[in-house]
Amino acid sequence: MKKTSWLMLFLAFAGVIFVACEKESDTQTTEDELIMEIALSDARMMIEPEDLPAIILDFVNERYFDTYIDLAFRVPTYGYEVNLGSGENLFFDTQGRELMFRGPQDRNGPFGENGPHGNCRRVYDLPGDPVRPSALPSLIQRYIQGNYADSNIRLAKFNGRFYIIALDVPIVLRFDRAGNFVEEVLPIIECDQPCRPIRGADLPEQARRLIANRLPDAQFHSACIRSGTIVVMMIQDRSRIILVFDREGNLLRVRR
């Protein structure tokens, strides 16, 4: 009698697990299909990053502060696509919930071996979890106090390998999990494309003239030539300004 009771209990429990897994699979299939609709829809329209829903902007600002929003798109009734300067692509539904594509991926199709999230992000990777400044390793706090005494920690995150810290200078620093300084992170770098640094004085004349006219008080920080564009980072009033030019120096877009 006891064996029969345990057997029935086990079968009932297994049934619950099966239904839960089936629902999870259905949900994921729905996410994959929704991403495909957003990425391939004829109704897809480009929008300015500031026109994204506040919930999406807050999410990106908190999790991806080491890069910037390069392009943004909206597809009515389906959601949004956000292309980051790092080469990563994010997808959100109409409520601002992040979507993840998990395959299958067609090597020769629009969702090829690198997936819709871009070359720089594998399907199960995460950008990192926010960390309170006071919870950072003491080694990191001492480094920042010793080298950036006049600056405050604006945002911090840990992605399992590195701590990434945004200061209000503004610059972004990377530390290993033990708290040792690794490098300054340049938001203008794209992870999968070669970047050829260029000095401010060597920018195309048209770009230099535009910067001088529009941002006379801004300080040149860095610039990078990549994939047919020149990306320039300026600093003004402790805020970054990112300008994207074509190779001739024509301004394509301005980002923060």
N, C-alpha and C positions, 0 to 999 in steps of 0.2 A: 504493500500500500504506500509506504514511504517512497519506494522507487518510482511508482507511478506519479506521485505528487511532484517529486523532483523533476521528472522527465517533462511533465506538463509545464512546470514553471520555467524550465530551460527553453522549451520550444516557444513559450510566450515571449521570453526575453529575447531570443534570437529573432523572433518576428519583429519586435520593436526595433532592434538594431538594423535589420534589413530595410525596414520602412524608412528609418532615419537616414541610412546611407543612400537609399534611392532618392529621397528628397534632396539630399546634399548634391547628388549627381545631377538631378534635374535643375537645381539652382545654378550649378556651375555651367551646365549646357546653356542655360538662359543667359548667363553672363557672357559666354563666348559668342553667342549669336548677337547679343546686344552690341558688343564691341565691333563685330563685323559690320553691323548696320551703321554704326557711327563712322567707322573708318571708310566705308565704301559707298555711303549714301549719296545720291545725286542732290539731295537737299542740304548737304553739308555746306556751311558758310563760315568764313573767317570772321572772328570778332576780336576786339581789343582785349588784352588780358584783364584790364580793370572791369570789363563787362561780364566776367565770369561771376557766378553766384558767390556770395561772401563765404559760404561754407567751403567751397573749393579753394578760394584764395587763402583762407586761413589754414587749410590743410597743407597746401603747397608751401606757404611761408614758414610753417612749423617744421615740415619734414624735408623740404628741399631747399633750404636757405643757402646751401653751398653752390647753387646754380641759379637760373632765372627762367621765367616763362618766355620762350622765344615766340611761339605761335599758339593761338587758341582757336578752336572751332566749336560750333554748336550745330546740332542736328535736331530740329524740332521733334518732340515726342520721344526721342531716343536718349539724348544726353550730350556729353562734351568730350572733346579730345584736347589734351594739353601737351604740346611739344616743348621739352625743356632744352636749355642751352647745352646741357651735358650729353644730349643725344637720346635721352629717355623719353618715352611717350606714356602719358597717363590717360585713363578713360574713366568717366564718371557718368552715372545715370542722371536723370532729370532732377533727382532729389539731392545730388551732390555726393552720392555714395561711390567710393572708388570701386572700379571693376578690375578683375584680373583674368587675363586670357591664359588658359592652361593647355591648349592644344585640342586635337592633334594639329601639327603644323605641316603644311605642304611646302616641300623644299623649293619648288618652282612657282608657287602661287603667290598671291599678295600677302599671305601670312607665311612667309618662308621660314628657314631654319632659325633665324634670329627672333622671330615672333613679332607681334604688333607692338610690343613695348620697347623695341629698338635694340640695337646691337649691344648697348651698355647695361642691359638689365636682363638677367635670367628670370624665368617665370616665377620661381619661388623666392627670389631675393626681396629684401625689404629695405627701405631707405634708412631705417634706424628709429629707435624710440627716443622721445624727448627725455632729457635729464635735467634736473634742477641744478643750477650752478653750485649750490652749496653741497650737492651730492657728488660732485666731480672728485676724482682722486686728488689728494693733497699736492702731488707732484705737478699736476696741471695748474692748480691754483697758484702755486709758488712761481711757476714759470710765467704765468700771465701777470702776476703782481710785480715780478722782477723786470719784465720786458715791456709791459704795457700798463704802467702804473696809473696813467690818466684815462684808461679805457675800462669800460664795464662789459661783462659777459651779457650779450643780448639773447642768444639762444645756444642750446647745446643738445647733442644727440649721441647715441652709441649704437653702432650697427653690428655689434658682435666682434668686430676686429679693431675698429678705430673709434675714438671720440672726435667729434667734429664740433668746433666751437666758433660761433660768430661773435665778434667783438663789435662795439659801436664805433670803431675807427673810421670806416668799416673794413675789416678783413676777416677771413675765415682761416682757422688753423686746424691742423690734423695732428692727433696724438695717438700712439699705440695704446693697447688696452692696459698697459702698466702705467701709462701717464707720461711717457717720453715723447718729446716733440718730434714730429716727423717732417712736416712741411707746411707752407702756406698754400691754401687751396685757391686757385684762380677760377672764378665762376665762368670765365669766358672760354675755358678749355672744354673741348668735346672729347669724350673718352676714346672714341674709335677712329678719330681722324687726326692726321699729323697737324701740329700747330707750329707755325714758324713765327717766333716772336718778332715784333717790329717796334722800333723806337718811335716816339711821338713825332720827332723831327723828320722821320722817313715816311710818314703817312702821305697819301696822295694830297696834292695841294688843295684840291676841292674839299677834302675832309678836314684838313688843318684850318682852312678858312671858315668852314661852318662851325667847328668847335670854338674857334676864337670869337666868332660873332655871337653864338648862342650861349656859350658857357665861359665867359671871360674870367670868372673867378674860380673855375674848377681846376683841380690838379690832375694831371695825367698819371694814371697808375700802371696800366699795361695794355698791350694790344697783341692781337694774334691773327695771322692770315691762315684761313682754312676753307677748303671746299668752295672756292669762288667768292668768299666774303672776307671782310676785315672787321673783326670785333674789337671794340675799344672800351676799356673801363676807365671812367673818370670818377673822381671823388669831389663832392661839394657839400659843405655843411654836414659832414659826418654821414653822408649818404652816398651810395654808389649810383652811377648813371652808366648804362651800357648802351653803346651806339653800334649799330650794325650797318656797314657800308658795303657796296659792291667794290670790285677791284679798282674801278675808276674814281672812287671816292664819293659816289652818290649815296646819300643817306637812305637806307631802306626802312629802318625802324629804330625806336628808342625804347629801352626797357629799364626797369629799376631792379 
